[in-house]
Amino acid sequence: MTYAILRQGGHQYRVAPGDIIQIEKLDAEKGQVLELEDVLALHDGAKLEFGVPRVADAQVKARVLRNGRGRKIVVFKMKKRKGHHRKQGHRQDFTEIMVTGITRNGQPVGA
């Protein structure tokens, strides 16, 4: 099985062709094709290769499915016995992508 470890927006993701993931918001429109080049590790079905810090000439190709906002989380801060509390909500923006392929030197990796 072919997969890659991708770094995007301060997070690392293990992706394979056909995977749908939500990453930090990018300035990309629905249907746009992306080439993500920050590949930290690459497995071609036979061997695992680690980059120092990135695998040379490796790319993850993906298509943008949608841009959206995540579920609301509640941030509640309180100081006991002081009558002080603060409630705040947060919704994180994201871009949902579908991985279409993993390439190295322009050639598809794996079978």
N, C-alpha and C positions, 0 to 999 in steps of 0.2 A: 504494500500500500504506500502510495506517495503522499507525503505531507511535508509541511514547512512550518517553522516557528517564525512568526512575524511580529515585529515590534511596531506599534502604531499608537500614537497619542499617549505614551507613557505606560501602555499595557502590552503584554505579550499574548499572542493567540496561536494555538495549534490549528492549522487550516489544511484542508484537503480539497481537491476539486469537487464542486457541488455543495460545499458547506455554505450556510447562511449565518453571518455573524453581525453583531452590532458593534461598531467602533465609534471612537470620538468623532464628533461632527466635522465633516469636511465640506469645503465649498465645491460641491458637485451636484449636478442635476440628475434627476431620475433617468435611468437608461445610459448614463455616461459610463465609459469604460476607464478603469483606473489601472495604473501599473505601480504597485507598491514595491519598493526596492530595498526596504530595511529587513532583509531575511537573515535571521540569526543562525538557523540550522536548517538542513535540508536532508530528507530521507527519500531515496529514489526507489525503494522497494528492496534493495540489496544492502546498501550501506548508509550509515548516518554520517553526515559531514557537518562540522561546526565551523562557523566563521570566526575570524579574529579581527574586528568584532562582528563583521558581516560576511556572508558567503559571496564571493566575487561573482558578478554578472548574473545573479539570481533575481528573479522577479516573481511576484504573485500578481496575476491578472484577475481583476474582479469587475463586476458590473453593479452599479448603484441601483438598489431596489426602491428605497425610499429614505427620506429624512423625517425624523420625528422627535418626540420627547418621551422620556421614560416615565415610569410611575413616580408619583409624588412620595418623597420621604419627609418625615417630620423631624425637625431638629428642635428638641426641647431642652432648655437650660434652666436650672433652678438652684437657688442657694437656700439651703434648709434653715428654718427658723428666722429668716430675714424678710419673708414676704415678697421675694424677688423671683420672678420667672419670666421666661421669654419663649415664645413658640414661633417657629419659622418653618416654612416649607421650601422644598427645592425639587426641581425637575431637570434632569440632565438631558441635553440635546444629544442625538446620536444619528449616525448614518448607517443604514442597513445595507450590507453588500452580499453578493453571491460570488464565491470564488469560482472562476471559470477555468483557471489553469495555473500551473506552476512551470516556469521556464528557466533555462540556464543557457546563456550565450545564444538566446533566441530560439532554442530548441526545446520542445516539451520534455519534462522530466518524467521518467517512469514509463509505464506502458498503458 
